[in-house]
Amino acid sequence: MPTISVFYGIRIRLFTSEHNPPHFHASYQGHKATYDFEGNKREGDMPNKQDALIRAWALLHSEDLQVGWDMAQEGETPHKIDPLR
């Protein structure tokens, strides 16, 4: 489960053998949630402030996330994606 970005204590991961629809996993201080590439939370629990940061990051990097997803589906390690600054 490669970590593709870390910002403000939030860790973003893409699983290499994950199922559709495309999504990523976010974790922060024991909270875990999954999001689609438009920043919509699919499931899980995340504090409001971190949820807003994750949503903003996903919108900025939706194309990068799709490239990483495609790589992961091919068994490749996704590239790192710039953190939110």
Secondary structure, 3 states (H helix, E strand, C coil): CCEEEEECCEEEECCCCCCCCCCEEEEECCEEEEECCCCCEEEECCCHHHHHHHHHHHHHCHHHHHHHHHHHHCCCCCCCCCCCC
